[in-house]
Amino acid sequence: LRPTFWPTTHDILTPYLQQSGPNGWKIRAILAAMGAPSYGIYSGYEFVESEPRGSFEEMNNNEKYEYRPRDYTRDPYGIQGLLTRLNEIRKEHVALQRLRGITINPTSNPNILCFTKVARPEETPSGTADRVIVVLNLDPHTTQEAEISLDMSAFGAFDASGLPRGEAPEHIEVVDELGGGHFQWNNRPFVRLNPFTTPAHILSVKAL
C-alpha cells in the first residue's frame, strides 16, 4: 500500500482552498508533488474552481452532478505550467520518487515548511546520491520569512553499506529548480517567500 497525495478532489474543497485564491492552489500542488512519489490532480484543478456547493466543503456543479467540459488551451493562473515543471523536477530526481529518505527541518516560522529528501547512491541509476530540499510558504496571502535548522548530515558522504558516515559539510551549494538562482547554504539558512511570485524553493544540492 502506497499513499497518493491529492491537493483536492471534487469531494474536498476545504476553507483554505475556498479562500486562498490561485496562490493556495499552487501551494497545495507543490506540496503534493514534492511530498509523495505518487500524486494526483483532479480535473479542472488548473482553473481554481473554488466555489463551494452551499455550505458543503465540495466544489459546486462538479462532475458528480454534471458534465464539465473545459478549455485546456487556456492557463489563466499558470497552474498548467507549474504542474509541467513539477513533473519535470520529479522525473529528474530519484529522491522525489521515494517515500523513504525524508527529513523534516525545523523552521522559526510555522508558516514555512522545510523538508529534505535523499536517495542513496545504490538507489539511483548514476550511483550518485540525490538530494533535494523543499521550502514552502503555506500562507497564500502574505510573504513569510524564516530561519531553517537544516540537518546537514543528509548532505555528507555515505559508507559502503549506504549509511551516512556522520561527516556533515559546513556549507552546501543549492540550485533552485523552480524559481532559478544559486545559493550557498549553511545549517541556518534564511528564506523569504512571497506567495505571489515565489511560493517555494525546490533546491537540488549541486556541490558538497
C-alpha positions as CSV (number, residue, x, y, z in Angstrom):
1,L,0.0,0.0,0.0
2,R,1.5,3.3,-1.1
3,P,-0.1,6.7,-0.5
4,T,-1.1,9.2,-3.2
5,F,-1.3,12.9,-2.4
6,W,-4.2,14.9,-3.8
7,P,-4.3,18.7,-3.4
8,T,-8.1,18.4,-3.7
9,T,-10.9,16.3,-5.3
10,H,-14.5,17.0,-6.3
11,D,-15.4,15.8,-2.8
12,I,-12.9,18.0,-0.9
13,L,-13.0,21.8,-1.0
14,T,-11.6,23.0,2.3
15,P,-11.9,26.6,3.6
16,Y,-8.2,27.0,2.8
17,L,-8.9,26.3,-0.9
18,Q,-12.1,28.4,-0.9
19,Q,-10.4,31.5,0.5
20,S,-6.8,31.2,-0.7
21,G,-7.1,32.1,-4.4
22,P,-4.7,30.7,-7.0
23,N,-1.7,31.0,-4.6
24,G,-3.2,28.4,-2.3
25,W,-3.9,26.0,-5.2
26,K,-0.3,26.4,-6.3
27,I,1.0,25.8,-2.8
28,R,-1.1,22.6,-2.4
29,A,0.1,21.3,-5.8
30,I,3.7,21.8,-4.8
31,L,3.2,20.1,-1.5
32,A,1.5,17.1,-3.2
33,A,4.1,16.8,-6.0
34,M,7.1,17.0,-3.7
35,G,5.7,15.2,-0.7
36,A,4.9,11.8,-2.2
37,P,6.2,9.7,-5.2
38,S,2.6,9.4,-6.4
39,Y,0.2,12.4,-6.6
40,G,-3.0,13.2,-8.5
41,I,-4.7,16.3,-9.9
42,Y,-8.5,16.4,-10.1
43,S,-9.9,17.5,-13.4
44,G,-10.3,21.3,-13.6
45,Y,-7.7,22.0,-10.8
46,E,-5.9,24.3,-13.2
47,F,-8.9,26.7,-13.2
48,V,-9.2,27.2,-9.4
49,E,-12.8,26.1,-9.2
50,S,-13.2,27.3,-5.6
51,E,-17.0,28.0,-5.4
52,P,-18.4,25.6,-2.7
53,R,-21.8,23.9,-3.1
54,G,-23.8,25.8,-0.5
55,S,-22.3,25.1,3.0
56,F,-20.7,21.8,1.9
57,E,-16.9,21.5,1.5
58,E,-17.1,20.3,-2.1
59,M,-17.0,22.0,-5.4
60,N,-20.2,23.5,-6.8
61,N,-21.5,21.9,-10.1
62,N,-18.8,19.2,-10.0
63,E,-18.7,16.0,-12.1
64,K,-20.9,14.1,-9.6
65,Y,-23.8,16.3,-10.8
66,E,-23.0,17.3,-14.4
67,Y,-20.6,17.1,-17.3
68,R,-17.9,19.7,-17.1
69,P,-16.1,20.4,-20.4
70,R,-13.1,22.8,-20.0
71,D,-10.8,24.7,-22.4
72,Y,-7.3,23.4,-21.6
73,T,-5.8,25.7,-24.3
74,R,-6.1,28.4,-21.6
75,D,-3.8,28.6,-18.5
76,P,-5.3,31.6,-16.7
77,Y,-3.4,31.1,-13.4
78,G,-0.2,29.5,-14.6
79,I,-1.1,26.2,-12.9
80,Q,-0.7,24.1,-16.0
81,G,2.8,25.5,-16.4
82,L,3.6,24.9,-12.7
83,L,2.4,21.2,-12.9
84,T,4.5,20.7,-16.0
85,R,7.6,22.0,-14.2
86,L,6.9,20.0,-11.1
87,N,6.6,16.8,-13.1
88,E,9.9,17.6,-14.9
89,I,11.6,18.1,-11.5
90,R,10.1,14.8,-10.2
91,K,11.4,13.0,-13.3
92,E,14.9,14.4,-12.8
93,H,15.2,13.4,-9.1
94,V,15.1,9.9,-7.8
95,A,14.8,11.3,-4.3
96,L,11.3,12.6,-5.1
97,Q,10.3,9.2,-6.4
98,R,10.8,7.6,-2.9
99,L,8.8,7.5,0.3
100,R,11.8,6.9,2.4
101,G,14.8,9.3,2.9
102,I,12.8,12.3,4.2
103,T,13.9,14.6,7.0
104,I,11.7,17.4,8.3
105,N,13.8,20.5,9.1
106,P,12.5,22.8,11.9
107,T,11.9,26.4,11.0
108,S,11.4,29.6,13.1
109,N,8.0,30.3,11.4
110,P,5.1,27.8,11.4
111,N,4.1,29.2,8.0
112,I,7.3,27.9,6.5
113,L,7.7,24.2,5.9
114,C,11.0,22.6,5.0
115,F,12.0,19.1,4.3
116,T,14.9,17.2,2.7
117,K,14.6,14.1,0.5
118,V,17.5,11.9,-0.1
119,A,18.1,8.9,-2.4
120,R,21.2,6.8,-1.5
121,P,23.8,6.0,-4.2
122,E,22.6,2.5,-4.7
123,E,19.0,3.8,-5.4
124,T,20.0,6.0,-8.3
125,P,20.9,5.0,-11.9
126,S,24.1,7.1,-11.8
127,G,25.3,5.6,-8.5
128,T,25.4,9.1,-7.0
129,A,23.3,10.2,-4.1
130,D,20.4,12.5,-5.0
131,R,19.4,15.2,-2.5
132,V,16.6,17.8,-2.7
133,I,15.5,20.4,-0.2
134,V,11.9,21.8,-0.4
135,V,11.0,25.0,1.3
136,L,7.3,26.1,1.1
137,N,5.3,29.1,2.2
138,L,2.0,27.8,3.5
139,D,0.4,31.3,3.7
140,P,-1.2,32.1,0.3
141,H,-1.7,35.8,1.2
142,T,1.4,37.1,2.9
143,T,5.2,37.0,2.4
144,Q,6.7,34.9,5.1
145,E,10.3,34.5,6.2
146,A,12.1,32.1,8.5
147,E,15.4,30.7,9.6
148,I,15.8,27.0,8.9
149,S,17.6,24.5,11.2
150,L,19.0,22.4,8.4
151,D,20.1,18.9,9.2
152,M,23.5,18.9,7.3
153,S,24.1,15.2,7.9
154,A,21.8,14.5,5.0
155,F,24.5,16.0,2.7
156,G,27.5,14.1,3.8
157,A,29.1,11.1,2.3
158,F,27.7,7.5,2.5
159,D,29.7,4.4,3.5
160,A,29.8,1.1,1.6
161,S,26.5,0.0,3.3
162,G,24.7,3.1,2.2
163,L,24.6,4.8,5.6
164,P,25.7,8.4,6.3
165,R,29.2,8.5,7.6
166,G,28.3,11.3,10.0
167,E,30.6,13.8,8.3
168,A,28.4,16.8,7.7
169,P,29.6,19.6,5.4
170,E,29.6,23.1,6.8
171,H,28.3,24.6,3.5
172,I,26.4,23.3,0.5
173,E,25.6,24.8,-2.9
174,V,22.0,24.6,-4.0
175,V,20.2,25.4,-7.2
176,D,16.5,26.5,-7.2
177,E,14.9,24.3,-9.9
178,L,11.6,26.0,-9.6
179,G,12.4,29.7,-9.5
180,G,16.1,29.8,-10.5
181,G,19.0,31.0,-8.6
182,H,22.1,29.6,-6.9
183,F,22.8,29.9,-3.2
184,Q,25.4,28.9,-0.6
185,W,23.7,27.5,2.5
186,N,25.0,26.6,5.9
187,N,23.0,24.9,8.7
188,R,21.0,28.1,9.5
189,P,19.8,29.5,6.1
190,F,17.3,32.4,6.0
191,V,14.5,32.3,3.5
192,R,11.8,34.8,2.4
193,L,9.0,33.6,0.2
194,N,6.4,35.7,-1.5
195,P,3.3,33.5,-2.4
196,F,2.5,35.7,-5.4
197,T,6.0,35.3,-7.0
198,T,8.0,32.6,-5.2
199,P,5.8,30.3,-3.1
200,A,8.6,27.7,-2.7
201,H,12.2,26.8,-3.3
202,I,12.9,23.3,-4.7
203,L,16.6,23.1,-4.3
204,S,18.9,20.4,-5.7
205,V,22.3,20.1,-3.9
206,K,24.9,20.6,-6.6
207,A,28.2,20.6,-4.8
208,L,29.4,19.3,-1.4
